[in-house]
Amino acid sequence: METIIVQLPDATDPQDHLPGRPSGDRGGKPRLLHLGPGDIVSFGRGQPGGTDVAIPLDDPGISRHAGQLEAAGDYWRLSNFSRSVSYVVENLEGAGEYLTVAPGRLGAPVPFEFSRVVLPALGGTASFKVFAPQHAYLGDRPADGLGEQTVHPFALDPTAKYFLVLVALCEPRLRDPSDSTLPGVGEIVERLRPLESCRDLTRSAVNYHIDYLAFTKLRLDPGEEPGTSADGGGRTGAKRARLASVALRFGLVREEHLALLPRRTRT
């Protein structure tokens, strides 16, 4: 089972689900590497054309083999092969939180679910993103310490921005189960913007979070992958409906989660 996803910089993708190989063949979308536990991929400038590294970083200021990352369960490790510069791993869901991987450091564990690896380069910086969608937050411990711990099938982080999007999507039905309406992407943006963490939230970001929830976290069958039509239109509306249905059916979003949303203003 894949546990780590790497988004390559500035690339569009062809479909291939082998570990450490690109996946997806729908032009204009990020090129992804899907890794399972134990998979190791290298990053750097590589040989001409970057053919010998899985994550090419095309800048003359970056070593040909700058480092590697290893998928390990629900997190990953970063190795820095440089002898002179540190690499930074930013928490994309945090308020400026980051960790530094010192020169020569091998196997530094990264605990973030959404990360950006940043390397100094002649052109400023070079970076790529790493996601750990199987991050475990809840699980049932085996009785008396026997056997393996049960992994929650839907590992959702209630502190993540994608979870706020899910709560806002499910809000009408949580407040009134007979309400069959679902908010559109624009409505979700306006609903969450009063929150400090969502001041810069955009429609494209909400669409990204919905896709991440539907196809990575809740693992809905993509079938004919929905397009990016207008709010509530066609396949995009069907995708949001399926997402809300699964979240409510399995209790992933409950009434108490409404407290995460901004207070509603009376008109």
PyMOL commands that set and color helices and strands:
alter all, ss='L'
color gray80, all
select helices_A, chain A and resi 143-145+161-175+185-192+196-198+203-217+234-249+255-260
alter helices_A, ss='H'
color red, helices_A
select strands_A, chain A and resi 4-12+22-23+30-35+40-44+55-56+67-72+75-80+87-91+98-101+108-110+114-121+124-131
alter strands_A, ss='S'
color yellow, strands_A
deselect
rebuild
show_as cartoon
